[in-house]
Amino acid sequence: MTIQEAIEKRHMVRKYLDKPIPETLCAQLRERLQADNRASGLSLTLVTGNTDGLGAMAKLISKNLNNYIILAGPDQLDADESLGYWGADAMLFAHTLGLNTWWVGGMFNAKGAANHLTGTGLRVNGIIAVGYGATQGIPHKSKASSDISSYNGTAPQWFQDGVASLLLAPTARNKQAFRVYGDANKVTLTCGSGPFAGIDLGIGKYHFEAGAGKENFEWA
């Protein structure tokens, strides 16, 4: 499965099978996280067989959720976009391995998750649940491409593909507060406001790039 195929197939899953992730897959996922951390300066970390990073509500509405990726980075506001971008890479890579996920944005336990981190000056801003889903989830309600995008002239296929991929991105409370504008090969993407706006922007940029192809445009 490719990353783009994972984008098209991924849906939020909160209930999981009581089935451990094989160590061979954990090793592949940790290798991907290490590569993402080297590229970004973040501290994305896989935790298995543990629920410390879940908040009380997450535990209540989930089942057999005991594996997750910690989204952690430098304690500075501009780290959120990077957490969203590289967290999306980690999440979608997990799907290429046959796993299911849930981006837990507002129901995580930062202190519990931080117990599994090494280093200082780090801030946790979410976790991504991973495991074998009891179901494959269902598609979320989505806006139309015309609701979030515009292009100066006739939109090329790569722009249309980028927007289609963007609309499949998970966002806080499924707001999809994106605005994307294209002019020639320059693209501008914004994402509203709020405590998770930076995370959502990073997720959105990753999805747009995956659909459009980074070779076809530049961020303005």
HELIX and SHEET records of a PDB file:
HELIX    1   1 ILE A    3  LYS A    9  1                                   7    
HELIX    2   2 GLU A   23  SER A   40  1                                  18    
HELIX    3   3 ALA A   56  ILE A   61  1                                   6    
HELIX    4   4 ALA A   79  THR A   96  1                                  18    
HELIX    5   5 ALA A  110  ALA A  114  1                                   5    
HELIX    6   6 SER A  145  ILE A  148  1                                   4    
HELIX    7   7 GLN A  157  LEU A  166  1                                  10    
HELIX    8   8 ALA A  172  ASN A  174  5                                   3    
HELIX    9   9 ALA A  197  ALA A  212  1                                  16    
HELIX   10  10 LYS A  214  ASN A  216  5                                   3    
SHEET    1   A 4 THR A  45  THR A  48  0                                        
SHEET    2   A 4 ASN A  67  PRO A  74 -1                                        
SHEET    3   A 4 LEU A 122  GLY A 131 -1                                        
SHEET    4   A 4 ASN A 100  VAL A 104 -1                                        
SHEET    1   B 4 SER A 149  TYR A 151  0                                        
SHEET    2   B 4 PHE A 178  ASP A 183  1                                        
SHEET    3   B 4 LYS A 186  CYS A 191 -1                                        
SHEET    4   B 4 GLU A 218  TRP A 219  1                                        
END                                                                             
